[in-house]
Structure formats: structure tokens, C-alpha cells
């Protein structure tokens, strides 16, 4: 309540663009493009389709989606055309079953359909006289089926295990389509005669150098070096951090493949790195904020995806299609990433990103940094309060102009000019009635008592300025802090108990609370925990 009461002292400030947004205007999720489209069906549908293309590789950015379609067109007309067809079919199916507009606009229901189209372009023989319209029909039906799986199987996974379906619907549907084509043995539905020949390489360094961009391209089943490079550029245009993490995951997966005895040519083709690219992106930046723990988990998941590729391939060998095994697709990525996401139960320092608030690795890292700063300051303030050694640490770092503005604010509130702030003066400045024992004035009395740093029973300009600086920093970081800590509430009671707070502190490098700290912080609410509002007040006033 104290935090809410004091908000009127702060002038609302528009959120300034980050340094990355200034240097790279294409970065982020570009919500302004969605707003420009308004509610006009052609515009917002097109933006949603482009976002679906980017969501294949965890990039919710329409400009990057456009670049990705260009990468496919550079490979072949069919790759771009069938990918777009899969996206549109998946979106139409989502609309038919009543999926909300926001989910469709964000591309959640289109990226599996996009991959179905890419897979048909890769594995289906679309040349005349093969009657490619039959494959087009299968893309439409298959993409629509992925929407049903995302809506059904996906929601079940989220509800029971807090796991996203990832590209599992794509794998299941593509295998089904290829099996149908093989079982029918219909000359109208032939499969491609052979995959693109692997590049000729004669050195380890050259193989790894080619594996990195090709690994990004192989996410979309694009073997070309130029197409892979454009895919990498599309990722970097939206999130340089995602590009770097993906490169790291692809490199680790490729090296693991070499250790397992993979031929240099297949490594250079990106076939041993694309699952690693996806694993690292998913774990170290998308579903977890990028920290040293999540980076380690992401790189281990990338290596694990290569380790399980052999056994999984052996299983798929049991279901041959026209004499060839079913392709692995992204199954190693799905299994390795799901395992890494389940690690949150065993590694308390890994705090997942709430599925409804996933943006970019940069934004997730900013949330982590805000939480680390605010919780680190809070821990120091808590220890100082217990030791009786509180001091105005933020004021000592404030700019002279900022400190002068706060002194002017204090002087305006100090109506009698005695250099001390009373409850009545603070209430008058906030427009709160000072008569009676209302909750507002009681809260203000508690505020003044809490910010009396030297314990002399009075609040002077220095102590008030320190409070305002805390308030401003907390206001600026509140949204990111709440997004970061919401997944901590494992029992969903909208309260923070000592165990959950200890996990939160551990995730930002702080040790668990000591018994005295717990008692001072929670008081009589030790057994039930603090509501979010109460916790924010503690961050402000401790």
C-alpha cells in the first residue's frame, strides 16, 4: 500500500528505447508493426503469418519472418511457397477452432505448420508429372492438424508439466505424411529421389565454419550456405544475443557429432548442429533468462541432442519409407529441451520465464539484471537494518540536479519549514485525508517510521530523498521484476513464502535468508507468506 500511495510523487516517464533498440531498430518483437495494422484482417493476418515464420526459431519479429521467407526463396520457390501455405493453413485452422486473436497474431499456432510446408518441399517430389497439387493438399491438411495438436497436446503439456509443445506437432505430422505417401505407393506422391549432396570439405576448421550458418538453415530444412547465412542474419536482426547463443549451441552440437565419429561432410552440412542451435536458443534465453546456469544447461542440451541422435535414428530406422528411414527432424531438440526445462525442479537457480511473458533473450536478461540489482540492494538494506547501520546509499550516487530536485520537493512538503516531515504534511502532499485513523494515514506513518534511517524519530530531507530514489528505481524496474519472480510462485497462491524467496535470492547469486532476516521481513506472516504488494513495500521500506 505504501508503494501505491507514494506513486503520485513520481512524474510518469515514457519508456525510453534501449541502447540495442537505438542501434538496431529491427530488434525486439516490434509491437508497433502490429499496432499499425490495427484490426484490419489483411494487415494483422500478414503480420501474424510473418511472426509464425520467425517463431520457428524463437524469433517473434515480422521483419525477421520476412527475411526467413527470403532465405527459403533463395533455396527454392517451393520452400518459400509451401512454408507460407503451411502457415496460412495453420492460422485458418486456429481461427476455425476459436483460438484468440492475440495468440494468432503472435504466431504461436503457425510455426509448426510452417515446418510441415518446409518438410514437404524438402522430401516431396514436386516436379511434373508428379501432380504437386496432391502434396499441396497434404500440406494444408497437415498444417491444420498441427494446430489441433498445439491446441490439444500442447495445452495438456503446459497444464501438467509446464512444458511447451515445441516442434513435436511438426515431427508427428510430417512422419504421418511421409508414411502415408510411402504406404500409398502412389506415383502421384513420389518422394524426393535424394537429398542435396554434402559439401566437399577436407579440414576440421572448414567443416565447423560451414556447420554454423548451415545449422541455422537446417532448422528450416535448407541445406544451402547462402540460405543458412540469411537465416542467421534474420535471427541477429531481431536478437543479436539469440544469434550468439545459437552459434554456441550449434558449435557444441557439431563438435559432439565429430567426437561420435560423424563424417566431416555431414557436419559441414549442418545436420549435426541445427538441433543444437534450437536447444541453446530455447534453454539459454527463451525459456530461461540467459545466465551462467542457463547457458551451461543450454550447451549441455545441445550436446545431448547430438548424443541421442544416433539412438533415435535407430528407432526411426524401424519405420522405413521407400527403403529409407524416417528423418530425425527436430526430435532430438524436442527431447533434449524438455529435459532441460524439467531441470528447474532440480536446480533452484534456474528460474523459468513464464510462458505468457516470453519475449526476447535481451528482454529476459534485462529482467534478470533488474531482479539482481533490486534484490541485491534489498539484501544489503535488510542486513543494515538488523545491524542498526542504515545510511542513504542511493543519494550519495545521485546526480546533483536530481538531488536538488528532491530537496525542492521536500521543501514544498515541509509546510512549517522545520526541516522535518510529518504525517499531516506527507498526507497533504499526497492528497490523503489526515483526519481520523484511515488506512492511508496509518500507512504513511509506517512509511515515515521506516525511512527514519538514523532512528532519531524525525524524517529530514536526506532521508526523504533516499526514499524517493528507492521509489523511482523500484517503479522503473517493477514490471520486469514481477515478470521475473512470478514463476517462483509454484503453488499459485499469489504469495511469496520464505522458501520461494530463498529460491528467488539464490537465482540472483544471494544466499538464503538467515532466521533473523526471515523474522524481520515476514513478521507475523512467516507461515503464510507475503502478497506481491506487501513484498514490493518491503523492497521499498526495509
N, C-alpha and C positions, 0 to 999 in steps of 0.2 A: 504493500500500500504506500509506503514511503516513496518508493521509486516512482510510482504513478503520480503522487501528489506534487513531486518536485519537477516533473517534466515541463511545466509551464515556464520555468526559468530558462529553458533552452530554446533558442530560435531554431525552428526546423530547417535542416540543411539538405538540399538535394544531394543524392549520392553521386559523388564525383567519379568519373571513369578511372579505372585502374591504370597503372603505367602500361601494362600489356595492351589494354584496350586503346590507349592513345597511340602506341607504337604499331599495333596490328589491329586495325579496325574490324577485320574479319573474324576476330577471335570471339570466343564465348558462344552462347546459344542464339544471339541476335533476335531477342524477342520483339524488337522494333519492326522487323520484317513481317512478323505475324500480325502486329497491330496495324501496319499499313494495309494489309489485306482485308482487315475488318471482318465482317460476317458474309462477305460476298463469296458464294460457293466456289467459283473457279479459282479465285486467288488463294483462299485459305486451304483448298484442297491441294493445289500445286505445292504450296509451302509444306504441307504435311507429307506429300509424296517425297519431296527432296529431303526432309528430315528423316524419313524412313530409310532412305538410301544411306545417309550418314550413320544412322543408328546401328547398321550392320557392324560398324567398327567403333561403336560407342561415341559417335560424334553427332550431337543434336544441333546441327547447323545447316541451314538450307543452302548456303553458298558452297560449303564443302560437299553437300549432296550433289550439287550441280557439277562440281569438279570430278566427283566419283563417276558420274554418268559419262563425262568426257573420257575418263580413263578407260571405261568399258568400250566406248565407241572407238577409241584408238586400237583396241584389241580386235573388235569385230562389230558389225552392225547388229548381229543377233544378240550379242552380250548386253548391249545397251537397251535394245528394244524389249527383250524378254524380261530383263530386270525391271524395267518400268512397267511392263504388263503385270508382273507379279505383284508389284507394289499397289497398283490401281485395283487389281482383283482383291487383294487382302483388305484394302481400305473399304471397298464396296461391301465385302462380307462383314466387316466390323460395323459398318453403318446399318446393315440389314439386321444384325442381332442386337442392335441398340447400344453399342459402345458409345460412351460420352464423347462429345466433340473434342474436349481437351486432350484426351488420350490419343485420339486420331490425329490431332494437329501435331502432337509431339512425336509421331512416327512409331509409337510402341507396337502398333498392330500391323506394320508394313514391312519390317526388315526381314522377317523370316520368309515372307512372300518374295521379297527381292532376291534372296538367295536361291529360292526354288527356281526363279527365272534364270539366274546365272548358271545354276547347275544344269538345267536343260540345254542352255546354249553351249555348255561345255561337253556334255555327254551325249546329247541327242544329235543325230544326223539330220540336219535341216536342209540339205540340198535337194533340189528336184531330181528325180520324180518321187521323193520320199513323202510328199504331201505334208509339208511342215505345219499346215493348219491343225493337224491332229496333236502335234506337240504343243501348239499354242493353246488348244483346248485343255490339255493336261496341265499346263502352267496355270491357267485360270482356276481350274478345279483344285489343284494342289495348293496354290496360294490361299484360296478361300479356306481350305482345310487347316492351314497353319493358323489362321485367325481363330478357328474353333478350338484348336489345341492351346493357343496362347490364352484364350478366354477360359477354357476349362481346366486343362492340365496345369497351365501357368498359375492360375489363381489358387489351385489346390497346393502347389508347391510353396507359394507365398504364405498361405494360411497356416500350413502345418510345419514348414521348415524355414520360413522367411528366406526362401531361395527363389531367384528369378528363373524363368524357364530358359533364358539364354537362347541358343540356336537349336535346342533339342527338337522343337517342332519342325524346323527345316530338315534336320537329319532324318527324322522318321518319315516325313512326307516324300523326300527325294528318294529314299530307299524304296518306298512303296511304288513310286512312279517308275523307277528303273526295273523293279521286279515285275511290274505289270507289263512293261514293254518286252521283257525277256520271256515271260510266260506266254504272252500272246503270239510271240514269234511272227508278228505281222510285218511284212515287207514295207508297209506304210509307216512303221515306227522303228526304223533301224537305229541302233546306237552308233556313235561316232567310231570310226574304224580304229583310231589310235590317238593317244594323247600327243601333245606337241613334243617334239624331240628335245631332250635336255640340252642345255648349253654345253659346249666343249670347254672344259677348264683343266688346267694342269698344275695348279698351285692351290694350297690351302687358303692363302690370303685372298686370292681372286674369288674362290668359291664362297667365302664368308662375305666378301664385299658385295657380290651379286645376290646372296641369300637375303640380305636385309631389305632392299626395296622390293624384291620379288616376293618376300614373305608377306609384305603388306598387300601386294596384288593378289596373292593366292587366297587371301581371305574372301575375295570375290571370284575365285577360280580363274584368275587372269595370270597366265604364265609369262607374259611379255615384260621385259625390263622397263620399257618406257611406261607401260600402263602401271606397273608397280610403283615407279617413281612418282607418277601423278597421284596415285592413292596416298603415298607418303606425304606429298605436298598438301593434299586435301586435309589430312589429319593435322599437319603442322599449322595450316592456315587457321584452324579453329582452336587448336590447343597444342602449342609447342611442347608442353610438358607431356602430353599424351604421346606425341611423336617420339620423344626421347625414351620414355618408359617402354613403348612398343619396340623400339630398336633394341633396347636392352634385353627384353624378353625374347625377341627373335634371335638375337645373338646367342643367348644361353641355350635356347632350344636347338639351334643349329649345331653348336659345339657338342651338346649332349648326343645328337644324332651321329656326329663324327666318332665320338667315343664308342658308340654302339656299333660302329662299323658301316655306317651309311656311305654309299658312293659319293664322291665329290660332286658328280653331276647332279644328283638328286638334291643334295644340299644347296648347290648353286641355284637350282630351280625354285627354291623357296618352299619345297614340300616338307622340310623339317623345321621350318621357322614360323609358318603362319599361325599354328596353334599357340606357339609361344608368344607371338605378338598379342593375340587376343587375351591370353591368360594374364600377362603382365598388365595390360591396359585395364582389364576388369578388376584385378585384385589391388593393384598399386595405383589407385587414382580414381576409379569409378565407384566401386562398392566399398572401398576403404579409402580414407584420405591418404595421400602419399606421405608416409613416414618411413623411418628406417625399418620398422617392423613389417609394414605392409609391402615395402619394396622387397624385403627378403622373402616374404610369403609369395609375392608375385613372381619373382625369379625362380623360386623353388617349384611353383606351379608350372612355369614354363618348361623347366627341366623335366618335371614329372609327365607333362603332356607328351614329350618325346619318348620317355621310358615306357609309357603304356601304349604307344602307337603300334609296336610290334605285336603284343598280345591281342590288342583289339583287332588288328588286321587279320590275325589268325582266326579269330572268331568270325569275322565277316567273310573269310575265305569259304566258310561252310555254306554260304548262300551265293553261289556264282551266278552271274548274268552273262549269257552268251559266252561261257567259258572264262569270264573274268570275275574277280571278286567284287563285292560291293565296295565303293570307295569309302575311306575313313571320314571324309568331310570334316566337320568340326567336332566330332565326338570326343577326341582327346581333350580339347579345350573345355567342353561342357563338363566332363567328369572331373578334370583337374581343378577347374574354377569352383565347382560346387563343393569339392573337398576343402579348398582353401577358405571358402566362405563359412564353412562349418567350424573352422579353427577358432572363430570368435568365442566359442564356448570353452576352449582350452587355453587361449592366450588372452588374458584380460586386457592387455594393452591394445588389442585390435578392436577399435570401435567402428562398427559398420556405418555407412551412410544410409539414412532412412530412404527406402525405395521411392517414396513420393517426392523426395527433395534432391534427386540426383541431377547434377548439372555438369560441370567440367572438372577435371583434375585440379585446375588452378583455383576454382572456387572452393572445392573441398579442402585444399591445402590452406586457403585463407581462413576457413572456418576453424581448422585445427590451430593455426597460428593465433587467432583471436582467443580461442579457448585456453591455449597455453599461456598467453600473456595475462589474461584476466584471472585465471585460476592461480598462476604463479604469484601475482600481486596479492590476491586474496589470501594465499597461504602465508605470505610474509606478514600481512596485516594481522592475521589470526594469531601468529606467534608473538608479534609485537604487543597485541592486546593482552595476551596471557602474561607476558613479561612486564607489562606496565611501561613499555618503552615506545609509545606511538609518536610518530612525527610526520610532518607534511611532506612526504617524499615527492609527490607529483608537482607541487608548487615550486619546488626547487628546480625542476626541469622546464617549467613553463616559460614561454616567450614573454618578454617584458610587456608587449602590447596586450597579450592575453591576461597577464596578471593585473595590469592596470584596469582592464575592463571589468574584471571580477571585483576589484576594490570599489569601482564606481557602483556596481550592482549592490554590494554590501552597504555602501553609504546611503543608497536610495532606500534600502530596507530599514536601516538603523534610524528610525524617525526621531528618537530623542537625542541622537548624537553622542551616546555614552560609550561607543566602541564595543557594545555587546548586543547580541541579537536575542530578543525574547520570543516566546511562543506567539504572543499577540502580534509582534512585528512581522514574523515569518508568515503567520496566518493571513495578515492583511495583504502582504505582498503576493500571496497565492490566491487571494480571493476566497479564503475559507473562513467561516464564521468562528470567531473566538469565544463566543458565549457558550456556556454550558460545557458538558463533557463529551462532546461529539467525537466520533471515531477519528475525524480529521485532525482535531487539535491534539488528541492523545497521541496520534502517530507523529505529529510534529514535535511534541515534547520528547518522544523517544528518539527522534532524529537528532534534536539538539543535544540530548544526553550522549548519544553515540558518537557525535563528531567533536565532542569536547576532548580533544587529544591530550591535553596536559592535565585533565582532571580537576581544574580549578572551579568547576561549576559555571563557567561562562564560555560563550562561543564568540570568538573575535573574528576579525577579517581574514586572518591567515587560515583558521580552521574552516570557515565558511568557504573560502576559495578552494581549499583542498577537497571539500565535499563536492563542489561544482565540477571540478576537474574529474573526479571519480565518476560523477553522474554523466558527464559528457562522453567519457570514454566508454562507459557501460552502455549508454544509449547508442553510440556508434557501432558497438560490437554485439548488441543484444540479439539481433536476428541471426547472425552467424553462430553465436554461442548456443542459442536454443536449437538451431538446426543440428549442431554438433552433438549436444547432450541428450536430445530426445530418444535416440536408440538405447541409451543407458537404462531407460525405464522398462526393464524386461517384463515386469508384471503388469504394466499398463494401467497403473493406478494414478498416474499424473502426480506422483510424489517422488521425492528423492530421499531414499533411506541411507543410513551410513555405509552399507555395503556397496550400493550403487555409486555413492560419492567417492568412495575409495577407488573403485574401478575407473571412474572419470579422472581422478587425480593421477592414477598410475598411467593412464593413456597419454598424459602430457608430461610425464617424467617426474611427477611428485610422489613422495612416499605416502602410505596410508595415514589417516588421521590417528593421532595418539589419543588415549582415553580422555585426557583433559580437554583436548581440542574438540572431540566429539561432544562432550558435555556442554562446553561453552557455546558451540554452534547450534546444537539441536535443543538443548534445554529439556523442557518437559515433553518435547515432541520426538525424543530419541527413539521411541518404539514405533512411531507412525510415520516419521519422516517429514520432510518439508515440501510444501507445494512449490510450484515453479516460481510464483510471485514471492513467496517467503524466501526462497533461495536467492533470487535477484536482490531482494532487500538486504540479505546478509552480505552479498558481494559488495553492496554499496556502503554499508554502515559498519562492518566489522573493523 
